[in-house]
């Protein structure tokens, strides 16, 4: 399991922008499926996840 996590972290470090875009799309899908009832919480969750992936944060702010 550790090998998988190491590979996942390395991938996220190398492809930060793509990972951030994927998180954004996932957040949009979840928001849509919940009828936009939890938009603020979903947005904050996506922002926090994006801050913790990759070597650099590509999310403004």
MDAnalysis code that builds the backbone (N, CA, C; Angstrom):
import MDAnalysis as mda
import numpy as np

u = mda.Universe.empty(183, n_residues=61, atom_resindex=np.repeat(np.arange(61), 3), trajectory=True)
u.add_TopologyAttr("name", ["N", "CA", "C"] * 61)
u.add_TopologyAttr("resid", np.arange(1, 62))
u.add_TopologyAttr("resname", ["UNK", "UNK", "UNK", "UNK", "UNK", "UNK", "UNK", "UNK", "UNK", "UNK", "UNK", "UNK", "UNK", "UNK", "UNK", "UNK", "UNK", "UNK", "UNK", "UNK", "UNK", "UNK", "UNK", "UNK", "UNK", "UNK", "UNK", "UNK", "UNK", "UNK", "UNK", "UNK", "UNK", "UNK", "UNK", "UNK", "UNK", "UNK", "UNK", "UNK", "UNK", "UNK", "UNK", "UNK", "UNK", "UNK", "UNK", "UNK", "UNK", "UNK", "UNK", "UNK", "UNK", "UNK", "UNK", "UNK", "UNK", "UNK", "UNK", "UNK", "UNK"])
u.atoms.positions = np.array([
    [0.823, -1.191, 0.000],
    [0.000, 0.000, 0.000],
    [0.870, 1.260, 0.000],
    [1.963, 1.232, 0.710],
    [2.846, 2.390, 0.767],
    [3.384, 2.730, -0.612],
    [3.715, 1.701, -1.401],
    [4.227, 1.918, -2.755],
    [3.190, 2.654, -3.597],
    [1.919, 2.259, -3.473],
    [0.846, 2.915, -4.213],
    [0.735, 4.384, -3.805],
    [0.776, 4.657, -2.508],
    [0.662, 6.033, -2.020],
    [1.837, 6.887, -2.476],
    [3.023, 6.297, -2.480],
    [4.197, 7.013, -2.965],
    [4.050, 7.367, -4.446],
    [3.560, 6.420, -5.234],
    [3.352, 6.664, -6.657],
    [2.275, 7.721, -6.878],
    [1.205, 7.675, -6.086],
    [0.129, 8.656, -6.210],
    [0.636, 10.052, -5.873],
    [1.432, 10.173, -4.822],
    [1.983, 11.475, -4.439],
    [2.920, 11.995, -5.519],
    [3.748, 11.125, -6.063],
    [4.671, 11.530, -7.122],
    [3.890, 12.019, -8.349],
    [2.824, 11.297, -8.704],
    [1.988, 11.704, -9.833],
    [1.373, 13.074, -9.568],
    [0.826, 13.264, -8.360],
    [0.207, 14.547, -8.017],
    [1.227, 15.678, -8.051],
    [2.449, 15.399, -7.607],
    [3.505, 16.410, -7.649],
    [3.851, 16.793, -9.085],
    [3.893, 15.815, -9.957],
    [4.291, 16.053, -11.341],
    [3.175, 16.640, -12.190],
    [1.930, 16.457, -11.779],
    [0.781, 16.875, -12.590],
    [-0.201, 17.706, -11.761],
    [0.330, 18.668, -11.038],
    [-0.480, 19.456, -10.107],
    [-1.665, 20.129, -10.788],
    [-1.447, 20.727, -11.924],
    [-2.525, 21.447, -12.601],
    [-3.654, 20.495, -13.014],
    [-3.302, 19.339, -13.550],
    [-4.318, 18.378, -13.964],
    [-5.087, 17.832, -12.759],
    [-4.384, 17.578, -11.662],
    [-5.042, 17.088, -10.445],
    [-6.015, 18.143, -9.925],
    [-5.581, 19.405, -9.907],
    [-6.457, 20.482, -9.445],
    [-7.694, 20.602, -10.326],
    [-7.509, 20.469, -11.632],
    [-8.652, 20.527, -12.551],
    [-9.611, 19.368, -12.308],
    [-9.064, 18.187, -12.062],
    [-9.907, 17.025, -11.775],
    [-10.697, 17.202, -10.494],
    [-10.060, 17.758, -9.469],
    [-10.763, 18.020, -8.215],
    [-11.888, 19.027, -8.429],
    [-11.625, 20.038, -9.249],
    [-12.646, 21.054, -9.540],
    [-13.847, 20.433, -10.254],
    [-13.567, 19.582, -11.241],
    [-14.654, 18.915, -11.974],
    [-15.450, 17.995, -11.055],
    [-14.749, 17.277, -10.183],
    [-15.440, 16.389, -9.239],
    [-16.329, 17.207, -8.305],
    [-15.813, 18.329, -7.821],
    [-16.608, 19.203, -6.956],
    [-17.838, 19.725, -7.669],
    [-17.686, 20.095, -8.937],
    [-18.832, 20.574, -9.718],
    [-19.891, 19.487, -9.868],
    [-19.455, 18.256, -10.117],
    [-20.395, 17.141, -10.263],
    [-21.138, 16.868, -8.956],
    [-20.413, 16.870, -7.869],
    [-21.043, 16.632, -6.564],
    [-22.033, 17.746, -6.259],
    [-21.637, 18.975, -6.535],
    [-22.506, 20.123, -6.296],
    [-23.790, 19.998, -7.105],
    [-23.647, 19.621, -8.366],
    [-24.810, 19.457, -9.239],
    [-25.736, 18.347, -8.733],
    [-25.149, 17.243, -8.337],
    [-25.951, 16.093, -7.893],
    [-26.645, 16.327, -6.553],
    [-26.136, 17.273, -5.770],
    [-26.785, 17.586, -4.494],
    [-27.703, 18.798, -4.623],
    [-27.961, 19.215, -5.853],
    [-28.867, 20.325, -6.080],
    [-28.316, 21.649, -5.566],
    [-27.007, 21.792, -5.570],
    [-26.330, 23.013, -5.133],
    [-26.644, 23.385, -3.680],
    [-27.095, 22.437, -2.894],
    [-27.441, 22.713, -1.494],
    [-26.208, 22.883, -0.622],
    [-25.087, 22.344, -1.041],
    [-23.882, 22.373, -0.218],
    [-22.721, 23.044, -0.944],
    [-23.018, 24.007, -1.781],
    [-22.009, 24.647, -2.626],
    [-20.838, 25.204, -1.827],
    [-21.130, 25.904, -0.753],
    [-20.053, 26.504, 0.042],
    [-19.137, 25.439, 0.635],
    [-19.726, 24.392, 1.204],
    [-18.932, 23.336, 1.821],
    [-18.117, 22.583, 0.778],
    [-18.722, 22.301, -0.353],
    [-18.030, 21.589, -1.424],
    [-16.875, 22.440, -1.950],
    [-17.140, 23.717, -2.143],
    [-16.103, 24.630, -2.618],
    [-14.919, 24.692, -1.668],
    [-15.200, 24.774, -0.378],
    [-14.113, 24.810, 0.608],
    [-13.341, 23.493, 0.606],
    [-14.065, 22.382, 0.484],
    [-13.399, 21.079, 0.451],
    [-12.485, 20.938, -0.754],
    [-12.966, 21.373, -1.908],
    [-12.152, 21.318, -3.129],
    [-10.923, 22.206, -2.974],
    [-11.111, 23.413, -2.450],
    [-9.980, 24.324, -2.259],
    [-8.920, 23.714, -1.341],
    [-9.355, 23.120, -0.252],
    [-8.410, 22.498, 0.689],
    [-7.693, 21.318, 0.054],
    [-8.420, 20.507, -0.711],
    [-7.794, 19.362, -1.386],
    [-6.759, 19.844, -2.400],
    [-7.085, 20.910, -3.120],
    [-6.154, 21.439, -4.111],
    [-4.892, 21.988, -3.456],
    [-5.006, 22.548, -2.280],
    [-3.838, 23.063, -1.569],
    [-2.897, 21.940, -1.147],
    [-3.440, 20.747, -0.983],
    [-2.656, 19.631, -0.454],
    [-2.148, 18.671, -1.523],
    [-2.347, 19.017, -2.782],
    [-1.864, 18.155, -3.860],
    [-0.781, 18.872, -4.639],
    [0.161, 18.134, -5.105],
    [1.215, 18.674, -5.945],
    [2.242, 19.479, -5.193],
    [3.304, 19.827, -5.880],
    [4.384, 20.606, -5.297],
    [3.994, 22.067, -5.153],
    [3.189, 22.559, -6.069],
    [2.777, 23.962, -6.041],
    [1.282, 24.066, -6.196],
    [0.706, 25.044, -5.557],
    [-0.729, 25.232, -5.655],
    [-1.025, 26.073, -6.897],
    [-1.808, 25.527, -7.818],
    [-2.146, 26.276, -9.028],
    [-3.460, 27.023, -8.868],
    [-4.066, 26.917, -7.694],
    [-5.332, 27.585, -7.445],
    [-5.055, 29.001, -6.965],
    [-5.668, 29.999, -7.612],
    [-5.453, 31.369, -7.147],
    [-6.023, 31.579, -5.752],
    [-5.372, 32.496, -5.021],
    [-5.904, 32.867, -3.697],
    [-5.315, 32.091, -2.660],
])
